[in-house]
């Protein structure tokens, strides 16, 4: 299985890059993992709805260019379905059993994801109704993907 995390922005903080590197290393024995970063748009603090929508649309165009037509897309969105770790593991395993060879997880920028990206998504997944920095969300997502593979392989994982 190939998993690509498409995300807006780069990680600058060393503690986040170290965590991402650790999970990439751990996941190497379970799947082929790629992280595809797209550049974020600068937004003004006092930007209106129209300007924010244009920012999301520009970021969304960049995101969609990273996604192949035959990929299964899971967009991280506050209003998405909530799964526990076992359910996420079952989802990933089920996709593999049914012939999906490439899963894309998409993490938006500070304003979220464009309508075009949400429309392209096969499923919207919510980790919480809270908002997290996209750098931290990348680490949380990687940890949950790693945990999913541990569960799938009946290996111990921290509860």
C-alpha positions in Angstrom: 0.0 0.0 0.0 1.2 3.5 -0.8 0.1 6.3 1.5 0.7 9.9 0.6 0.0 12.8 3.0 -0.7 15.9 1.0 -0.4 19.0 3.3 -0.3 22.7 3.0 2.9 24.4 4.3 6.3 23.3 5.5 7.3 22.3 9.0 10.0 24.5 10.4 10.2 23.4 14.1 12.8 20.8 14.8 10.6 18.9 17.3 7.9 18.4 14.6 10.4 17.4 11.9 12.0 14.9 14.3 8.6 13.4 15.1 7.7 13.1 11.4 11.0 11.5 10.6 10.5 8.9 13.4 7.0 7.9 12.2 8.2 7.8 8.6 11.0 5.4 9.7 8.5 3.2 11.7 6.0 3.1 8.9 8.7 2.0 6.4 8.1 -1.6 7.3 4.4 -1.5 6.7 3.8 0.8 3.7 5.4 3.1 1.2 4.9 6.6 2.6 5.3 10.0 0.9 4.7 13.4 2.3 3.8 15.9 -0.4 3.9 19.6 0.7 2.3 22.3 -1.2 3.0 26.0 -0.6 0.6 27.9 1.6 -0.9 31.3 0.7 -0.3 34.3 2.9 -3.5 35.6 4.4 -4.2 38.8 6.1 -5.6 38.8 9.6 -8.6 41.0 8.5 -9.3 39.1 5.3 -12.9 38.8 4.3 -14.8 35.7 3.4 -14.2 36.2 -0.4 -10.5 36.6 0.1 -10.3 33.6 2.4 -12.2 31.5 -0.2 -9.7 32.5 -2.9 -6.8 31.5 -0.7 -8.4 28.1 0.0 -9.0 27.7 -3.8 -5.4 28.4 -4.7 -4.1 26.0 -2.1 -6.8 23.5 -3.2 -5.6 23.6 -6.8 -2.1 22.8 -5.6 -3.4 19.9 -3.5 -5.4 18.4 -6.3 -2.4 18.4 -8.6 -0.7 16.0 -6.2 -3.6 13.5 -6.2 -3.9 10.8 -8.9 -7.3 10.0 -10.3 -7.2 6.4 -9.1 -6.2 7.3 -5.5 -8.6 7.1 -2.5 -8.7 10.4 -0.8 -9.3 11.0 2.9 -9.6 14.7 3.7 -9.1 15.8 7.3 -12.1 18.0 8.1 -13.7 19.1 11.4 -17.2 18.1 10.0 -16.0 14.6 8.9 -16.7 11.2 10.4 -15.0 10.4 13.7 -13.3 7.0 13.9 -11.4 5.5 16.8 -8.0 3.9 16.2 -9.4 0.4 15.5 -12.0 1.7 13.1 -9.3 3.7 11.2 -7.2 0.5 11.1 -10.1 -1.4 9.7 -10.8 1.3 7.1 -7.2 1.2 5.8 -7.1 -2.6 5.8 -10.5 -2.8 4.1 -9.3 -0.5 1.3 -6.3 -2.7 0.7 -8.5 -5.8 0.6 -10.8 -4.2 -2.0 -7.9 -3.3 -4.3 -7.0 0.2 -3.3 -3.3 0.6 -3.7 -2.9 4.3 -3.0 -4.5 6.3 -0.1 -4.1 10.1 0.1 -4.6 11.9 3.4 -5.1 15.6 2.9 -4.3 18.2 5.6 -5.4 21.8 4.7 -3.8 25.1 5.7 -4.9 27.5 8.4 -8.2 28.2 6.7 -9.1 24.6 5.9 -9.7 22.9 2.6 -11.3 24.2 -0.5 -14.7 23.0 -1.7 -13.0 21.3 -4.7 -10.8 19.3 -2.4 -13.7 18.3 -0.1 -15.7 17.3 -3.2 -12.8 15.1 -4.5 -12.5 13.4 -1.2 -13.9 9.9 -0.9 -14.4 10.4 2.8 -13.9 13.3 5.3 -12.3 12.3 8.5 -12.4 14.3 11.7 -9.9 13.8 14.5 -11.7 16.3 16.7 -14.0 19.3 16.6 -11.0 21.3 17.9 -8.6 23.1 15.5 -5.0 22.0 15.5 -1.9 23.5 13.8 -1.3 21.7 10.6 2.2 20.8 11.7 0.9 19.1 14.8 -1.9 17.4 12.8 0.7 15.9 10.5 2.4 14.2 13.5 -1.0 13.1 15.0 -2.0 11.6 11.6 1.3 9.7 11.2 1.0 8.3 14.7 -2.6 7.1 13.9 -1.5 5.5 10.6 1.4 3.8 12.4 -1.0 2.6 15.2 -3.4 1.4 12.5 -0.7 -0.9 11.0 0.2 -2.2 14.4 -3.4 -3.1 15.0 -3.7 -4.7 11.6 -0.7 -6.9 12.3 -1.9 -7.8 15.8 1.2 -6.1 17.3 1.1 -4.4 20.7 0.4 -0.7 20.8 0.1 1.8 23.6 -3.5 2.4 24.6 
